[in-house]
C-alpha cells in the first residue's frame, strides 16, 4: 500500500505516517493539492490519498476525474471540523478521519483500500471451469483476450488473473477504450511531455508506464481507432513506448489483458481491427458466458448484492422471497451481472416488508422471459429490437445511461433509436431530470 499525505494534517503528519508504516504502508508527502497532482501524474503507485480537510478537496477530486486518475481519497481534520467534514464528503472524499489519528481507524481505512473491491462471486459450474483455466494461465506472461457480452464481469475476471499471477503485488491498471475520446486515448496510454500540446502543463505518465511490472487491462479494445492499434502493437512487441513530445523511447514491462464484447475476428475481416494485433492479443482466449447461461450464479450474486447494498445504505439485511427468487431465475438478464447488481440495489431500497418481494425486484415481463416463452416468429428484427430497447428503458425507469449499459450500446446510438421511435409515434418512458 502506497499512501500520499497532502497538507499538514494539523501537525499530525508524523503520527499518521508512523501508523501507516506500522500497518505495512509506504508514505509520500505533498504540501499542496498542486504538488499532490504532480506526484499522482508521475505514475507513482499511490493507492490512497489522505488530504487535510482545509485544502481544496473539490479541486483535487475534479482534477483526478478529469485526468482519469483512479485513487481513493479520504479527508482528515480535527474532530470539531464538522462543517468541513460534510463539505469534504460532498466534494467526493470517501471517508472522513478525525485527528489526532486513531491507529485502529487508520488501519481499517488502509485495509479497506487494499482489500479486493471486485470480489468474484459464483456458484455455477461453468464459472468454476473458467476460473480453473484462468488460474492455470495466470502465472504465464502471455496476453489474454476475454470475450463476452457487456456486463458479464470481464474486468473482474481480469483482476482474478492478475491476482493469481507473478505480478500480483504490482499494479493493475484499467483503461476503458470505449469511454475515452479517440483524440485523448493515445496520450492516456503512452503519456506526454510538458508542452507537447496546448494544455500539457506538466509531464503525464501514461497507463503503459504506470502498469509497468504489473498488468494493463485494455477494456473494450474493439473500440480503439486503427491508427492507435499500430502504436499499441509496437508497444507490445518491442516492450517500449513513446510519450507524445518525447525524444527517446521508454522501456516497459507490462502484461496485457484485453476485453471485447464484439466479435474481433469479424472486425478483422471488416478492416476495423488489425489482424496482427488480434493474433498478438489472442494468445489465450476465454469467453465469459451470459448470466442466463450460468443460472447457478444468479441467486448467489443476488444475495451478495443484497448484503453489499444493505450495508452501504445502513438498512437491515433481508432474504429474497420465493417468488422474487423464481422471478430472478426466469429472467433473461440482457444486461447480465451489471443489470442484476442494479436490480438488487434498487430492490434493497424499495423493499418495505420483512423479505425482498417480487414487487421490489421490478423485473419487466417476469412471466414471459424465457426464450421458448417469447416466440419471435412473424415479428420483424426492427420490431424485436424496438421492444427490447423500450422494455429495457422501462426496467431502468427511464434512465438512458443505465439502459445503454444493459443493452451494450453507446448512449448516442440509444438516443438516435429513441428519437426514431418517438417520431414513429411510440410512447417512451420519461427520462430522469438531467438526462
C-alpha positions as CSV (number, residue, x, y, z in Angstrom):
1,X,0.0,0.0,0.0
2,X,1.4,3.4,-1.0
3,X,-0.1,6.4,0.8
4,X,0.1,10.1,-0.2
5,X,-0.5,12.6,2.6
6,X,-1.4,16.1,1.4
7,X,-1.2,19.1,3.7
8,X,-0.2,19.5,7.3
9,X,-3.0,17.4,8.9
10,X,-2.9,19.9,11.8
11,X,0.6,18.9,12.7
12,X,-0.3,15.2,12.8
13,X,1.7,14.1,9.7
14,X,4.3,12.3,11.8
15,X,1.7,10.4,13.8
16,X,-0.3,9.4,10.7
17,X,2.8,8.4,8.8
18,X,4.0,6.2,11.7
19,X,0.7,4.4,11.9
20,X,0.6,3.8,8.2
21,X,4.2,2.5,8.1
22,X,3.4,0.2,11.1
23,X,0.4,-1.1,9.1
24,X,2.8,-2.0,6.2
25,X,2.3,1.1,4.1
26,X,4.8,3.4,2.3
27,X,4.2,7.1,2.7
28,X,4.8,10.1,0.4
29,X,4.2,13.7,1.3
30,X,2.9,16.7,-0.7
31,X,2.3,20.1,0.9
32,X,-0.4,21.3,-1.6
33,X,-3.0,20.0,-4.0
34,X,-0.9,21.0,-6.9
35,X,2.1,19.1,-5.6
36,X,-0.1,16.1,-4.9
37,X,-1.3,16.1,-8.6
38,X,2.3,16.2,-9.7
39,X,3.1,13.0,-7.6
40,X,0.0,11.3,-9.0
41,X,0.7,12.2,-12.6
42,X,4.2,10.8,-12.2
43,X,2.9,7.2,-12.3
44,X,3.9,6.5,-8.7
45,X,1.7,3.6,-7.4
46,X,-0.4,5.6,-4.9
47,X,-3.5,3.8,-3.8
48,X,-4.7,6.1,-1.1
49,X,-4.6,9.9,-0.6
50,X,-5.1,11.4,2.9
51,X,-5.8,15.1,2.5
52,X,-6.1,17.9,5.0
53,X,-9.7,18.9,5.2
54,X,-8.8,22.6,5.0
55,X,-7.4,22.2,1.5
56,X,-9.4,22.3,-1.8
57,X,-10.6,18.8,-1.9
58,X,-13.1,19.6,-4.7
59,X,-10.2,20.8,-6.9
60,X,-8.2,17.6,-6.2
61,X,-11.0,15.2,-6.9
62,X,-12.3,17.1,-10.0
63,X,-8.7,17.1,-11.4
64,X,-8.4,13.3,-10.7
65,X,-11.7,12.7,-12.5
66,X,-10.8,15.0,-15.4
67,X,-7.4,13.3,-15.8
68,X,-8.8,9.8,-15.2
69,X,-6.5,9.0,-12.3
70,X,-8.1,6.4,-10.1
71,X,-7.2,6.7,-6.4
72,X,-9.1,6.6,-3.1
73,X,-9.3,9.9,-1.3
74,X,-10.0,10.4,2.4
75,X,-10.2,13.7,4.3
76,X,-8.5,14.3,7.7
77,X,-9.3,17.1,10.2
78,X,-9.8,17.8,13.9
79,X,-12.9,16.4,15.4
80,X,-14.8,19.7,15.7
81,X,-14.4,20.4,11.9
82,X,-17.9,19.1,11.2
83,X,-18.8,21.7,8.6
84,X,-15.6,21.0,6.7
85,X,-16.1,17.2,7.1
86,X,-19.5,17.4,5.4
87,X,-18.1,19.6,2.7
88,X,-15.3,17.1,2.1
89,X,-17.7,14.2,1.7
90,X,-19.9,16.2,-0.7
91,X,-16.7,17.0,-2.7
92,X,-16.2,13.3,-3.2
93,X,-13.9,12.2,-0.3
94,X,-14.7,8.6,0.5
95,X,-14.2,8.9,4.3
96,X,-13.5,11.5,7.0
97,X,-10.9,10.6,9.6
98,X,-10.8,12.8,12.8
99,X,-7.4,13.9,14.1
100,X,-5.4,13.1,16.1
101,X,-5.3,9.8,14.2
102,X,-6.5,6.6,15.8
103,X,-4.4,3.6,14.9
104,X,-7.3,1.2,14.6
105,X,-9.3,3.6,12.3
106,X,-6.2,4.3,10.1
107,X,-5.6,0.6,9.9
108,X,-9.2,-0.1,8.9
109,X,-9.1,2.6,6.1
110,X,-5.8,1.1,4.8
111,X,-7.2,-2.4,4.9
112,X,-10.4,-1.2,3.1
113,X,-8.2,0.5,0.4
114,X,-6.1,-2.6,-0.1
115,X,-8.9,-5.1,0.1
116,X,-10.1,-6.5,-3.2
117,X,-13.0,-4.4,-4.2
118,X,-14.1,-6.6,-7.1
119,X,-15.0,-9.9,-5.4
120,X,-15.6,-12.8,-7.8
121,X,-18.7,-14.4,-6.5
122,X,-20.1,-17.5,-8.2
123,X,-22.0,-20.8,-7.8
124,X,-22.2,-22.2,-11.3
125,X,-20.0,-25.0,-12.8
126,X,-19.4,-23.0,-16.0
127,X,-17.9,-20.1,-14.0
128,X,-15.9,-22.6,-11.9
129,X,-14.4,-24.2,-15.0
130,X,-13.5,-20.8,-16.5
131,X,-11.8,-19.8,-13.2
132,X,-9.8,-23.1,-13.2
133,X,-8.4,-22.2,-16.6
134,X,-7.8,-18.6,-15.6
135,X,-5.9,-19.7,-12.6
136,X,-3.8,-22.1,-14.7
137,X,-2.8,-19.5,-17.2
138,X,-2.4,-16.6,-14.8
139,X,1.3,-17.2,-13.8
140,X,2.3,-17.0,-17.5
141,X,3.4,-13.8,-19.3
142,X,1.0,-14.4,-22.2
143,X,-1.5,-11.8,-23.3
144,X,-5.1,-12.8,-22.6
145,X,-8.2,-11.9,-24.5
146,X,-11.5,-12.1,-22.6
147,X,-14.7,-12.0,-24.7
148,X,-18.4,-11.9,-23.7
149,X,-21.4,-9.7,-23.7
150,X,-21.5,-6.4,-21.9
151,X,-22.0,-6.7,-18.2
152,X,-20.7,-10.3,-17.8
153,X,-17.9,-9.3,-15.5
154,X,-14.9,-9.4,-17.8
155,X,-13.0,-6.8,-15.7
156,X,-13.5,-8.9,-12.6
157,X,-12.1,-12.0,-14.4
158,X,-9.2,-9.8,-15.5
159,X,-8.4,-8.8,-11.9
160,X,-8.6,-12.5,-10.9
161,X,-6.0,-13.3,-13.5
162,X,-3.7,-10.5,-12.2
163,X,-4.2,-11.5,-8.6
164,X,-3.1,-15.1,-9.4
165,X,-0.1,-14.0,-11.5
166,X,3.5,-13.4,-10.6
167,X,2.7,-9.7,-10.9
168,X,0.0,-9.8,-8.2
169,X,2.0,-7.5,-5.9
170,X,2.4,-4.9,-8.7
171,X,-0.2,-2.5,-10.1
172,X,-3.3,-3.4,-12.0
173,X,-4.3,-0.6,-14.3
174,X,-7.5,-0.5,-16.4
175,X,-8.3,1.7,-19.4
176,X,-11.8,1.7,-20.9
177,X,-11.0,2.3,-24.6
178,X,-14.7,3.0,-25.4
179,X,-15.1,5.7,-22.7
180,X,-12.1,7.8,-23.7
181,X,-12.4,10.0,-26.8
182,X,-10.2,8.9,-29.7
183,X,-8.2,12.2,-29.6
184,X,-7.2,11.5,-26.0
185,X,-6.6,7.7,-26.0
186,X,-3.0,8.0,-27.3
187,X,-2.0,10.3,-24.5
188,X,-3.8,8.2,-22.0
189,X,-1.9,5.1,-23.0
190,X,1.5,6.5,-23.7
191,X,1.6,9.8,-21.7
192,X,3.1,13.1,-22.8
193,X,5.9,15.6,-22.0
194,X,5.3,19.1,-20.8
195,X,4.5,21.4,-23.7
196,X,3.8,18.5,-26.1
197,X,0.5,20.2,-27.0
198,X,-1.8,23.0,-25.7
199,X,-2.8,22.1,-22.2
200,X,0.1,19.9,-21.5
201,X,1.2,21.9,-18.5
202,X,3.2,19.1,-16.9
203,X,4.6,15.7,-17.8
204,X,2.0,12.9,-17.6
205,X,2.9,9.2,-17.3
206,X,0.7,7.0,-19.5
207,X,-1.0,3.9,-18.5
208,X,1.6,1.6,-20.1
209,X,4.3,3.1,-17.8
210,X,2.0,3.2,-14.8
211,X,1.4,-0.6,-15.2
212,X,5.0,-1.5,-15.9
213,X,5.9,-4.7,-14.0
214,X,2.2,-5.1,-13.5
215,X,-0.9,-5.7,-15.6
216,X,-2.7,-3.4,-18.1
217,X,-6.3,-4.1,-18.9
218,X,-7.5,-2.7,-22.2
219,X,-11.2,-2.8,-21.8
220,X,-13.4,-2.9,-24.9
221,X,-10.4,-2.9,-27.2
222,X,-12.5,-3.3,-30.3
223,X,-13.4,0.4,-29.9
224,X,-9.8,1.5,-30.4
225,X,-9.0,3.5,-33.5
226,X,-7.0,1.6,-36.0
227,X,-4.2,4.2,-36.0
228,X,-3.6,3.8,-32.3
229,X,-3.7,0.0,-32.8
230,X,-0.5,0.2,-34.7
231,X,1.2,2.0,-31.8
232,X,-0.2,-0.5,-29.4
233,X,1.2,-3.4,-31.4
234,X,4.6,-1.8,-31.3
235,X,4.4,-1.3,-27.6
236,X,3.5,-5.0,-27.0
237,X,6.1,-6.3,-29.5
238,X,9.0,-4.1,-28.7
239,X,8.2,-3.5,-25.0
240,X,8.7,0.2,-25.4
241,X,6.6,3.3,-25.8
242,X,7.0,6.9,-27.0
243,X,5.5,9.6,-24.9
244,X,3.9,12.4,-27.0
245,X,6.5,15.0,-27.4
246,X,9.2,12.7,-26.1
247,X,12.7,12.4,-27.5
248,X,13.5,8.8,-26.8
249,X,11.6,5.5,-26.4
250,X,10.9,4.2,-22.9
251,X,11.2,0.6,-22.0
252,X,8.1,-1.0,-20.3
253,X,7.4,-4.5,-18.9
254,X,3.6,-4.7,-19.0
255,X,1.4,-7.7,-19.3
256,X,-1.7,-7.1,-21.4
257,X,-5.2,-8.3,-20.8
258,X,-7.8,-7.2,-23.4
259,X,-11.6,-7.5,-23.4
260,X,-14.2,-7.2,-26.1
261,X,-18.0,-7.6,-26.3
262,X,-17.7,-7.7,-30.1
263,X,-16.5,-10.4,-32.5
264,X,-12.9,-9.4,-33.2
265,X,-12.5,-11.9,-36.0
266,X,-15.4,-10.2,-37.8
267,X,-13.8,-6.8,-37.0
268,X,-10.5,-8.1,-38.6
269,X,-12.5,-9.1,-41.7
270,X,-14.2,-5.7,-41.8
271,X,-10.8,-3.9,-41.6
272,X,-11.6,-2.2,-38.3
273,X,-9.2,-4.2,-36.3
274,X,-5.6,-5.2,-37.2
275,X,-5.1,-8.9,-37.8
276,X,-1.5,-8.8,-36.4
277,X,-2.7,-7.1,-33.2
278,X,-5.5,-9.7,-32.8
279,X,-3.1,-12.6,-33.0
280,X,-0.7,-10.8,-30.6
281,X,-3.6,-10.4,-28.1
282,X,-5.3,-13.7,-28.6
283,X,-2.5,-15.9,-27.2
284,X,-5.0,-17.2,-24.7
285,X,-8.7,-16.6,-25.1
286,X,-11.5,-17.0,-22.5
287,X,-15.2,-16.5,-23.3
288,X,-17.4,-15.4,-20.3
289,X,-20.9,-16.8,-20.8
290,X,-24.0,-14.6,-20.4
291,X,-25.6,-14.7,-16.9
292,X,-28.6,-16.6,-18.3
293,X,-26.3,-19.4,-19.3
294,X,-24.8,-19.8,-15.8
295,X,-28.1,-19.8,-13.8
296,X,-26.5,-21.2,-10.6
297,X,-24.6,-17.8,-10.3
298,X,-27.9,-15.8,-10.2
299,X,-29.1,-16.2,-6.6
300,X,-25.5,-16.4,-5.2
301,X,-24.8,-13.0,-6.8
302,X,-28.2,-11.6,-5.9
303,X,-27.6,-12.4,-2.2
304,X,-24.1,-10.8,-2.4
305,X,-25.5,-7.6,-3.8
306,X,-28.3,-7.5,-1.2
307,X,-25.7,-7.7,1.5
308,X,-23.5,-5.1,-0.1
309,X,-26.2,-2.5,-0.6
310,X,-27.9,-3.2,2.7
311,X,-24.6,-2.4,4.5
312,X,-23.9,0.6,2.2
313,X,-27.3,2.2,2.9
314,X,-27.3,1.1,6.6
315,X,-30.5,-1.0,6.1
316,X,-31.4,-4.3,7.7
317,X,-30.4,-7.4,5.7
318,X,-33.4,-9.2,4.2
319,X,-33.9,-12.5,2.4
320,X,-35.4,-12.9,-1.0
321,X,-39.0,-14.2,-1.1
322,X,-39.5,-17.4,-3.0
323,X,-41.5,-15.5,-5.7
324,X,-38.7,-13.0,-6.1
325,X,-36.1,-15.7,-6.4
326,X,-38.1,-17.5,-9.0
327,X,-38.5,-14.3,-11.0
328,X,-34.7,-13.7,-11.0
329,X,-34.1,-17.3,-12.2
330,X,-36.7,-17.0,-15.0
331,X,-35.4,-13.6,-16.3
332,X,-33.1,-13.5,-19.3
333,X,-30.8,-10.8,-17.9
334,X,-29.9,-8.9,-21.2
335,X,-27.6,-6.7,-19.1
336,X,-26.0,-9.7,-17.3
337,X,-24.3,-9.2,-13.9
338,X,-24.3,-5.4,-14.2
339,X,-28.1,-5.4,-14.6
340,X,-28.5,-7.9,-11.7
341,X,-26.5,-5.6,-9.5
342,X,-28.6,-2.6,-10.4
343,X,-31.8,-4.6,-9.9
344,X,-30.8,-5.7,-6.4
345,X,-29.6,-2.3,-5.4
346,X,-33.0,-0.9,-6.3
347,X,-34.8,-3.8,-4.6
348,X,-32.9,-3.2,-1.3
349,X,-34.0,0.5,-1.4
350,X,-37.7,-0.2,-2.4
351,X,-38.4,-3.2,-0.2
352,X,-40.9,-2.5,2.6
353,X,-41.7,-5.9,4.1
354,X,-39.7,-8.5,6.0
355,X,-38.5,-10.0,2.8
356,X,-37.5,-8.6,-0.6
357,X,-40.6,-9.4,-2.7
358,X,-41.1,-9.5,-6.4
359,X,-42.7,-6.1,-6.3
360,X,-39.4,-4.6,-5.2
361,X,-37.4,-6.5,-7.7
362,X,-39.4,-4.9,-10.5
363,X,-38.5,-7.1,-13.4
364,X,-40.1,-6.4,-16.8
365,X,-42.4,-9.1,-18.1
366,X,-41.4,-11.6,-15.4
367,X,-43.8,-14.2,-16.7
368,X,-42.6,-14.2,-20.3
369,X,-38.9,-14.1,-20.2
370,X,-37.6,-17.5,-21.3
371,X,-36.8,-17.7,-25.0
372,X,-39.2,-20.6,-25.5
373,X,-42.0,-18.5,-24.0
374,X,-41.4,-15.4,-26.2
375,X,-42.0,-16.6,-29.8
376,X,-40.4,-14.3,-32.3
377,X,-41.8,-15.9,-35.5
378,X,-43.8,-13.4,-37.5
379,X,-42.0,-10.4,-36.0
380,X,-39.5,-8.2,-37.8
381,X,-36.0,-7.7,-36.5
382,X,-36.6,-4.0,-36.2
383,X,-39.8,-4.7,-34.1
384,X,-38.0,-7.0,-31.8
385,X,-35.2,-4.5,-31.3
386,X,-37.6,-1.7,-30.6
387,X,-39.4,-3.9,-28.0
388,X,-36.2,-4.8,-26.3
389,X,-35.0,-1.2,-26.1
390,X,-38.3,0.2,-24.8
391,X,-38.7,-2.7,-22.3
392,X,-35.1,-2.1,-21.0
393,X,-35.8,1.6,-20.7
394,X,-38.9,0.8,-18.6
395,X,-36.8,-1.5,-16.5
396,X,-34.4,1.3,-15.8
397,X,-37.2,3.7,-15.0
398,X,-36.2,5.9,-18.0
399,X,-32.5,6.1,-17.2
400,X,-30.9,6.3,-20.6
401,X,-27.3,5.7,-19.5
402,X,-28.2,2.6,-17.5
403,X,-30.3,1.3,-20.4
404,X,-27.4,1.8,-22.8
405,X,-25.1,-0.2,-20.5
406,X,-27.6,-3.0,-20.2
407,X,-28.1,-3.2,-23.9
408,X,-24.4,-3.0,-24.7
409,X,-24.7,0.0,-27.0
410,X,-23.5,3.6,-26.8
411,X,-25.7,6.3,-25.3
412,X,-25.6,8.1,-28.7
413,X,-26.9,5.0,-30.5
414,X,-29.7,4.7,-27.9
415,X,-30.7,8.3,-28.2
416,X,-30.9,8.0,-32.0
417,X,-33.1,5.0,-31.7
418,X,-35.4,6.7,-29.2
419,X,-35.7,9.8,-31.4
420,X,-36.7,7.5,-34.3
421,X,-39.3,5.7,-32.2
422,X,-40.7,9.0,-30.9
423,X,-41.1,10.3,-34.5
424,X,-42.9,7.0,-35.3
425,X,-45.4,7.7,-32.5
426,X,-44.3,5.2,-29.9
427,X,-44.6,6.1,-26.2
428,X,-41.3,6.2,-24.3
429,X,-40.6,6.3,-20.6
430,X,-39.7,9.8,-19.4
431,X,-36.0,10.5,-18.7
432,X,-35.0,11.4,-15.2
433,X,-34.0,15.0,-14.6
434,X,-30.6,15.8,-16.1
435,X,-30.8,13.2,-18.9
